[in-house]
Amino acid sequence: MGFSLTGPSLTLRPPQPDDAAALLELASDSEVTRWFSWGPYTEIEQPLAYIERCAGQRERGEQLDLLIIDHELGPAGITGLSEFNFRDRRCIVGTWLGADFWGTHVNRESKAMVAHLGFELLGMNRIGSYSNPQNERSTSALEAVGYSREGVLRQWHRHGARYLDVNIFGMLREEWLASEQAEIEVVSEGTPPSAFLQAS
Ligand SMILES: CC(C)(COP(=O)(O)OP(=O)(O)OC[C@H]1O[C@@H](n2cnc3c(N)ncnc32)[C@H](O)[C@@H]1OP(=O)(O)O)[C@@H](O)C(=O)NCCC(=O)NCCS
């Protein structure tokens, strides 16, 4: 059985090849991918290759990307956990949304769902996140849902030949438990891929 998470207005599940057309449309906007090392998408082969890569990363316990589906409007973007360190029980969250979904409930609710996944289902103690220091929208969006900005990691991300600084954010398990994010009801169906169930 597949794995999914359902919140008040969204469902998250691993992307499937059938989702490629929706991802192509959402990420063909250069504003959406402006801060990333990839994109914008121009042809269906690109989201198809991404979806195939996700399947391998899930099997190996490297990265757990999930398609965000709005119950009324359909696919909205991607959120996922990566950079797992099971010994220290930490990982990183990253999100992108189609521009029509910016400034809506989707970022807040999907972050709450992925926090439930990380803290409750996968036993993490810390979820971190990055933003480009010039990406004020992403920086504010992380702070608005309770992530603390902890500093700047210099030349952390490579985009082609350029090395970029990032803001590093974190939310600790105890902070999540006390936050409004933990109050958003999330129901899971199926079991997360076994490679991610390693925290001890
Ligand atoms: C990052 C992203 C997921 C955030 O979702 P969102 O729906 O846009 O976020 P929200 O609207 O909830 O929050 C954005 C906040 O930034 C504020 N904001 C918007 N534009 C801003 C700007 N240019 N400067 C400063 N703040 C800005 C908003 O007022 C809001 O703050 P508030 O919650 O205090 O009102 C979404 O914008 C996105 O997908 N961007 C493209 C991909 C990306 O950059 N991902 C992050 C990579 S680190």
The ligand as an SDF file (V2000), in Angstrom:
LIG
                    3D

 48 50  0  0  0  0  0  0  0  0999 V2000
    8.9030   29.5800   -0.1810 C   0  0  0  0  0  0  0  0  0  0  0  0
    7.4250   29.2650   -0.3690 C   0  0  0  0  0  0  0  0  0  0  0  0
    7.1910   27.7780   -0.2220 C   0  0  0  0  0  0  0  0  0  0  0  0
    6.6950   30.0120    0.7650 C   0  0  0  0  0  0  0  0  0  0  0  0
    5.3170   29.8540    0.6220 O   0  0  0  0  0  0  0  0  0  0  0  0
    4.3840   31.1430    0.5550 P   0  0  0  0  0  0  0  0  0  0  0  0
    3.0010   30.6880    0.4540 O   0  0  0  0  0  0  0  0  0  0  0  0
    4.8860   32.0500   -0.4810 O   0  0  0  0  0  0  0  0  0  0  0  0
    4.6660   31.7450    1.9930 O   0  0  0  0  0  0  0  0  0  0  0  0
    3.6950   32.6450    2.8230 P   0  0  0  0  0  0  0  0  0  0  0  0
    2.9080   33.5400    1.9510 O   0  0  0  0  0  0  0  0  0  0  0  0
    2.9870   31.7820    3.8080 O   0  0  0  0  0  0  0  0  0  0  0  0
    4.7350   33.4850    3.6380 O   0  0  0  0  0  0  0  0  0  0  0  0
    5.5290   34.3790    2.9960 C   0  0  0  0  0  0  0  0  0  0  0  0
    5.8160   35.4920    3.9730 C   0  0  0  0  0  0  0  0  0  0  0  0
    6.7480   36.3450    3.3610 O   0  0  0  0  0  0  0  0  0  0  0  0
    6.1950   37.6360    3.2680 C   0  0  0  0  0  0  0  0  0  0  0  0
    6.7230   38.1360    2.0140 N   0  0  0  0  0  0  0  0  0  0  0  0
    6.2630   37.9380    0.7820 C   0  0  0  0  0  0  0  0  0  0  0  0
    7.0550   38.5440   -0.1170 N   0  0  0  0  0  0  0  0  0  0  0  0
    8.0480   39.1320    0.5970 C   0  0  0  0  0  0  0  0  0  0  0  0
    9.1780   39.9310    0.2540 C   0  0  0  0  0  0  0  0  0  0  0  0
    9.4770   40.2140   -1.0160 N   0  0  0  0  0  0  0  0  0  0  0  0
    9.9570   40.3510    1.2370 N   0  0  0  0  0  0  0  0  0  0  0  0
    9.7060   40.0750    2.5250 C   0  0  0  0  0  0  0  0  0  0  0  0
    8.6590   39.3180    2.8990 N   0  0  0  0  0  0  0  0  0  0  0  0
    7.8320   38.8680    1.9470 C   0  0  0  0  0  0  0  0  0  0  0  0
    4.7190   37.4480    3.3050 C   0  0  0  0  0  0  0  0  0  0  0  0
    4.0450   38.6130    3.7700 O   0  0  0  0  0  0  0  0  0  0  0  0
    4.6080   36.3160    4.3060 C   0  0  0  0  0  0  0  0  0  0  0  0
    4.8030   36.7800    5.6200 O   0  0  0  0  0  0  0  0  0  0  0  0
    3.6630   36.6810    6.7240 P   0  0  0  0  0  0  0  0  0  0  0  0
    3.3670   35.2410    6.8950 O   0  0  0  0  0  0  0  0  0  0  0  0
    4.2880   37.3000    7.9250 O   0  0  0  0  0  0  0  0  0  0  0  0
    2.5170   37.4590    6.1460 O   0  0  0  0  0  0  0  0  0  0  0  0
    6.9050   29.7730   -1.7340 C   0  0  0  0  0  0  0  0  0  0  0  0
    6.9880   31.1790   -1.8140 O   0  0  0  0  0  0  0  0  0  0  0  0
    7.6820   29.1560   -2.8770 C   0  0  0  0  0  0  0  0  0  0  0  0
    7.3980   28.0600   -3.2900 O   0  0  0  0  0  0  0  0  0  0  0  0
    8.6900   29.8970   -3.4230 N   0  0  0  0  0  0  0  0  0  0  0  0
    9.4880   29.4100   -4.5330 C   0  0  0  0  0  0  0  0  0  0  0  0
   10.3880   28.2670   -4.1430 C   0  0  0  0  0  0  0  0  0  0  0  0
   11.3070   28.6360   -3.0030 C   0  0  0  0  0  0  0  0  0  0  0  0
   11.9360   29.6800   -2.9960 O   0  0  0  0  0  0  0  0  0  0  0  0
   11.3550   27.7220   -2.0200 N   0  0  0  0  0  0  0  0  0  0  0  0
   12.1520   27.8970   -0.8320 C   0  0  0  0  0  0  0  0  0  0  0  0
   13.5350   27.5200   -1.0990 C   0  0  0  0  0  0  0  0  0  0  0  0
   14.5240   27.8220    0.3270 S   0  0  0  0  0  0  0  0  0  0  0  0
  1  2  1  0
  2  3  1  0
  2  4  1  0
  2 36  1  0
  4  5  1  0
  5  6  1  0
  6  7  2  0
  6  8  1  0
  6  9  1  0
  9 10  1  0
 10 11  2  0
 10 12  1  0
 10 13  1  0
 13 14  1  0
 14 15  1  0
 15 16  1  0
 15 30  1  0
 16 17  1  0
 17 18  1  0
 17 28  1  0
 18 19  1  0
 18 27  1  0
 19 20  2  0
 20 21  1  0
 21 22  1  0
 21 27  2  0
 22 23  1  0
 22 24  2  0
 24 25  1  0
 25 26  2  0
 26 27  1  0
 28 29  1  0
 28 30  1  0
 30 31  1  0
 31 32  1  0
 32 33  2  0
 32 34  1  0
 32 35  1  0
 36 37  1  0
 36 38  1  0
 38 39  2  0
 38 40  1  0
 40 41  1  0
 41 42  1  0
 42 43  1  0
 43 44  2  0
 43 45  1  0
 45 46  1  0
 46 47  1  0
 47 48  1  0
M  END
$$$$
